[in-house]
Amino acid sequence: MAKQTHNTNKMRDLINKIIFDHEERIFIFRSQPPLVQSQILSRLSKHVLHDLLSQLPNKEIAGALESLDPDEATDILQATNES
């Protein structure tokens, strides 16, 4: 249980850094493994998602979305197109 709480806190900290540190957003995201990247993408607002994904090449986006359920990946991509 303590490890799960630690992982939850770590994920929350990463997401907060990505949300609030615009200048370092892309570096923070890229420094994470693809599985963590996908978890981050599934928790960001449309605005932050759009900003982040607009800075990445399609190949990197595909790698980050690969571990998600196809419907969830589609939702993320559609949300960024609506922004």
Secondary structure as UniProt FT lines:
FT   HELIX           2..20
FT   TURN            22..24
FT   HELIX           25..30
FT   HELIX           34..41
FT   TURN            42..43
FT   HELIX           46..53
FT   TURN            54..55
FT   HELIX           58..65
FT   TURN            66..67
FT   HELIX           70..82
//
